[in-house]
Amino acid sequence: MKISIVVPTYNERENLPLLIKKINDVLKEIDFELIIVDDDSPDKTWELAQQMAKDYPFVKVIRRINEKDLATAVLEGFRNSDGDILAVMDADLQHPPEKLIDMLDGIKKGADIVIGSRYVEGGEIEEWGAIRKFYSKFATLLAHIFLPRSRIVKDPMSGFFMLKRKVIENVELDPIGYKILLEILAKGKYDRVEEEPIKFRKREKGKSSLNLTNQIKYLRHLLRLSWETKEIHRMLKFAFVGLTGVFVNLGILWALTDIAGIYYLLSAIFSIEASILSNFLLNDIWTFKDRKEKGVKEWLKRLAKFNLISLPAFPMQLSIMGILKELFGVYYLLAALAGILVVFIWNFVANSLWTWRKVQ
């Protein structure tokens, strides 16, 4: 099996010689090619790569003149590759080349995708500040919320991974930004994914590509993938079910209080629980119908989880409304709307990640 390693570059001239040497040392007994896809770096990384290809014949260089995007650079590398196995890594030496062997072993043992992971046991990040770690964890949480298939791994944001070519054959990939793995996890054809722990090293030379522009690209990419995979559609269904719950709540409250003559606070207890049960049933048979496990026991577990998640909704909404109104002078109806929005997000995220977590 031949391995094609795709390395997208932009101003990586200082790192490239050491990267090529290390990969050569690690894979010297293996049939492989190293595809450098450079976005016309001002420091002429592509020129140095072409020069090194004379001494390292496994190096293939692609220079892109009018495009600057990491994800599309990776796709360009895939299109110009010959390997049965594809790998992606950065040129900045933060991804340890020696791990390529362990990742290849995972592929040989049956994995369709092997991810170099910072967040599984044995993985670590070298010298990241608290803010950078927060960004990474928050981005991962967003991926798990909006792309359920990404939940099978702890590090869907990794830029270091290996896969069988069949995973992306005849799959339309159209990523933006720098998180190509998310696109593959969302759309690829695979059964088994493994994570190989890595030590994510400190960048020795050059500048990081993490900036506001790339963060915005990530959000755009995530939302587009979520729309294409219909997870945002699920959120809209959840909102509609919540709206029906309001009518159930008010209707039963009115019937018990005005018709049955029950004290209104006692009526409210029954009406609230009735709306919770109504919301649960509709979400179970419609919103999350593809993500529920069969059996009465599992059904009761989901019902209990849904009730637990619903408990803090009322005090949460009142607290947000009170803070915005009393401390910031926000008009009470706008404050109430903000509270409803926060509660909706809480309910959807918590239920998606816990009550109906299973992804087919």
C-alpha positions in Angstrom: 0.0 0.0 0.0 1.4 3.4 -1.0 0.9 6.3 1.3 0.4 9.9 0.0 1.1 12.5 2.6 -0.4 15.9 1.8 1.3 18.9 3.5 -0.4 22.3 2.8 2.1 25.2 3.2 2.3 28.9 3.4 5.5 30.6 4.4 7.0 27.4 5.9 10.5 27.7 4.2 12.3 27.4 7.6 10.5 24.3 8.7 10.4 22.4 5.4 13.9 20.9 5.3 13.6 19.3 8.7 10.1 18.0 8.0 11.2 16.3 4.8 14.2 14.7 6.5 12.2 13.5 9.5 9.5 12.0 7.3 12.1 10.3 5.1 13.8 8.8 8.2 10.4 7.5 9.6 9.1 6.0 6.4 12.3 4.9 4.7 11.1 1.3 4.5 7.6 2.2 3.1 6.4 3.2 -0.3 5.2 6.8 0.0 5.0 10.2 -1.6 5.1 13.6 0.0 2.9 16.2 -1.7 3.7 19.8 -0.8 0.8 22.1 -1.8 2.0 25.7 -1.5 -0.2 28.7 -1.9 2.4 30.8 -3.6 4.3 31.7 -0.4 6.0 35.1 -0.3 9.0 33.3 1.3 9.1 30.9 -1.8 8.5 27.7 0.2 7.5 26.2 -3.2 10.9 27.0 -4.7 12.8 25.4 -1.9 10.5 22.3 -2.1 11.2 22.0 -5.8 15.0 22.2 -5.1 14.7 19.5 -2.4 12.7 17.2 -4.7 16.0 16.7 -6.7 17.5 15.0 -3.6 14.3 13.5 -2.3 12.4 12.0 -5.3 9.4 11.2 -3.2 8.6 14.9 -3.0 5.9 16.3 -5.3 5.3 20.0 -5.4 2.1 21.9 -6.3 2.2 25.7 -6.5 -1.2 27.4 -6.4 -1.1 31.0 -7.6 -4.5 32.5 -7.0 -5.9 30.6 -4.0 -5.1 30.6 -0.3 -7.0 28.1 1.7 -5.7 25.2 3.7 -8.7 22.9 3.2 -8.8 23.3 -0.6 -5.0 22.9 -0.7 -5.5 19.5 0.9 -8.1 18.5 -1.7 -5.7 19.6 -4.4 -3.1 17.2 -2.9 -5.7 14.4 -2.8 -6.5 14.9 -6.4 -2.8 14.7 -7.4 -2.0 11.7 -5.2 -1.4 8.1 -6.1 -1.6 6.4 -2.7 -4.1 3.9 -1.4 -3.8 5.6 1.9 -3.9 9.4 2.4 -2.5 11.4 5.2 -2.6 15.1 6.1 -0.2 17.0 8.4 1.1 20.5 8.9 4.5 21.6 7.9 5.3 23.5 11.2 6.6 20.3 13.0 3.8 20.5 15.6 2.6 17.1 14.3 5.2 14.4 15.2 6.2 12.6 11.9 7.2 9.5 13.9 3.5 9.0 14.7 2.8 8.2 11.0 3.9 4.6 11.7 1.5 4.1 14.5 -1.3 5.6 12.5 -0.5 3.3 9.6 -0.7 0.4 11.9 -4.2 1.4 12.9 -5.2 1.5 9.2 -3.6 -1.9 8.6 -5.6 -3.3 11.6 -8.9 -2.2 10.1 -9.5 1.5 10.9 -10.9 3.6 8.0 -9.6 6.8 9.6 -6.9 7.3 12.3 -6.7 10.8 13.9 -3.6 12.2 15.7 -5.4 13.3 18.8 -4.4 15.7 21.5 -7.3 14.8 23.8 -7.3 11.1 24.2 -5.3 9.4 27.0 -1.6 9.9 26.3 -2.1 13.0 24.1 -1.0 16.4 25.2 -0.4 20.0 24.0 2.9 21.6 24.5 2.9 25.2 25.9 -0.6 26.4 25.0 -2.1 29.3 27.0 -5.5 29.1 28.7 -7.2 31.2 26.0 -5.9 29.0 23.1 -7.0 25.9 25.0 -10.5 27.5 25.6 -10.8 28.3 21.8 -9.9 24.7 20.9 -12.3 23.1 23.4 -15.1 25.5 22.5 -14.7 24.8 18.8 -14.8 21.1 19.5 -18.0 21.5 21.5 -19.6 23.4 18.6 -18.6 20.6 16.3 -20.1 18.0 18.6 -23.4 20.1 18.7 -23.8 20.9 15.1 -22.2 17.7 13.6 -23.3 14.7 15.5 -21.0 12.3 13.5 -18.0 14.2 14.9 -18.9 13.0 18.4 -17.3 9.6 17.8 -13.9 11.3 18.4 -12.5 13.6 21.0 -10.4 15.7 18.6 -12.4 16.4 15.4 -10.4 19.6 15.0 -7.1 17.8 14.5 -5.1 18.6 11.3 -3.1 15.4 11.5 -4.9 12.3 10.2 -4.7 9.3 7.9 -7.5 7.6 6.0 -8.2 5.0 3.3 -8.9 6.5 -0.1 -12.3 4.8 -0.2 -13.5 7.1 2.6 -13.7 10.0 0.2 -14.1 8.3 -3.1 -17.2 9.8 -5.0 -17.8 12.0 -2.0 -18.3 15.7 -2.8 -16.0 17.6 -0.5 -16.3 21.4 -0.5 -14.6 22.7 2.7 -13.6 26.2 3.6 -11.0 27.3 6.1 -8.6 24.9 7.8 -10.7 22.1 9.3 -10.8 19.5 6.4 -11.3 16.7 8.9 -14.7 18.0 9.9 -15.8 17.7 6.2 -14.6 14.2 6.0 -16.2 13.1 9.3 -19.5 14.7 8.2 -19.6 13.3 4.7 -17.1 10.4 4.4 -17.9 6.7 4.0 -16.4 4.9 7.0 -17.2 2.5 9.7 -14.3 2.6 12.1 -12.4 5.6 13.4 -9.5 5.5 15.8 -7.5 8.2 17.7 -3.8 7.9 18.1 -2.4 10.0 21.0 0.1 12.7 20.0 2.1 15.4 21.7 1.1 18.6 19.9 4.4 20.4 19.9 5.3 24.0 20.2 5.8 25.7 16.8 9.6 26.2 16.4 9.6 28.7 13.5 7.1 30.9 11.6 3.7 32.2 12.6 0.5 30.3 13.5 -2.4 30.4 11.0 -4.9 30.9 13.8 -6.5 34.3 13.4 -9.9 35.9 13.3 -10.4 35.3 9.6 -9.8 31.6 10.0 -12.1 31.5 13.1 -14.9 33.1 11.0 -14.2 30.6 8.2 -14.5 27.8 10.7 -17.9 29.0 11.9 -19.1 29.4 8.3 -17.9 25.9 7.4 -19.5 24.4 10.5 -22.9 26.0 9.9 -22.8 25.0 6.2 -22.0 21.4 7.1 -24.7 21.4 9.7 -27.2 22.6 7.1 -26.1 20.1 4.5 -26.3 17.2 7.0 -29.7 18.6 8.2 -28.7 19.1 11.9 -30.0 22.7 11.7 -33.2 21.3 10.3 -33.4 19.2 13.5 -33.0 22.4 15.6 -35.9 24.0 13.7 -38.0 20.9 14.5 -37.1 21.2 18.1 -38.2 24.8 18.2 -41.5 24.0 16.6 -42.1 21.3 19.1 -41.3 23.8 21.9 -43.9 26.1 20.5 -46.6 23.4 20.6 -45.6 22.8 24.2 -46.5 26.4 25.0 -50.1 25.8 23.7 -50.3 22.5 25.6 -49.1 24.2 28.8 -51.5 27.2 28.6 -54.4 25.0 27.4 -54.2 22.6 30.3 -53.6 25.4 32.8 -56.8 27.1 31.6 -58.8 23.9 31.6 -57.8 22.8 35.1 -58.1 26.3 36.6 -61.2 27.7 34.9 -63.2 24.6 34.2 -62.1 22.1 36.9 -61.7 24.8 39.5 -58.3 23.6 40.7 -56.0 26.2 42.4 -53.9 27.8 39.6 -50.5 27.0 41.1 -51.5 23.3 41.4 -52.8 23.4 37.9 -49.5 24.9 36.8 -47.6 21.9 38.1 -49.7 19.5 36.0 -49.7 21.8 32.9 -46.0 22.2 33.0 -45.4 18.4 33.3 -47.9 17.8 30.5 -46.1 20.2 28.2 -42.8 18.5 29.0 -44.3 15.1 28.3 -45.8 16.4 25.1 -42.5 17.9 24.0 -40.7 14.7 24.8 -43.1 12.5 22.8 -43.0 14.7 19.7 -39.2 15.0 19.8 -38.8 11.3 20.3 -41.0 10.3 17.3 -40.1 13.2 15.1 -37.1 15.4 15.9 -34.7 12.7 17.1 -36.4 9.7 15.5 -33.1 8.6 13.9 -31.2 8.7 17.2 -33.2 6.7 19.7 -32.5 3.3 21.0 -35.3 0.7 21.1 -36.9 -0.7 24.1 -39.1 0.4 27.0 -36.2 0.8 29.4 -34.3 3.1 27.0 -37.5 5.1 26.4 -37.9 5.6 30.2 -34.3 6.7 30.4 -34.8 9.3 27.7 -38.0 10.5 29.4 -36.1 10.9 32.7 -33.2 12.7 31.1 -35.6 15.1 29.3 -37.4 15.9 32.5 -34.1 16.6 34.3 -32.9 18.9 31.6 -36.2 20.7 31.7 -36.0 21.4 35.4 -33.6 24.4 35.4 -35.4 26.0 32.4 -37.9 28.1 34.4 -35.4 29.5 37.0 -32.9 30.0 34.2 -35.3 32.1 32.1 -36.4 34.1 35.1 -32.8 34.8 36.2 -31.7 36.0 32.7 -34.9 38.1 32.4 -34.3 39.7 35.9 -30.6 40.4 35.3 -31.2 42.1 31.9 -34.2 44.1 33.2 -32.9 45.1 36.6 -29.2 45.5 36.0 -29.1 46.6 32.4 -32.4 48.3 31.9 -33.5 46.1 29.0 -37.2 46.3 28.1 -38.9 43.4 29.9 -40.3 41.8 26.7 -36.8 41.8 25.1 -35.4 40.5 28.3 -38.0 37.7 28.3 -37.2 36.9 24.7 -33.5 36.6 25.6 -34.3 34.3 28.4 -36.4 32.1 26.1 -33.6 31.9 23.6 -31.0 30.9 26.2 -33.4 28.2 27.5 -34.0 27.0 24.0 -30.3 26.6 23.3 -29.8 24.9 26.7 -32.6 22.4 26.0 -31.5 21.6 22.5 -27.8 21.2 23.3 -28.3 19.2 26.4 -30.9 16.9 24.9 -28.9 16.5 21.7 -25.7 15.6 23.6 -27.3 13.5 26.3 -30.9 12.4 25.9 -30.6 11.5 22.2 -26.9 11.2 22.0 -26.7 8.1 19.9 -25.8 8.7 16.2 -26.6 6.2 13.6 
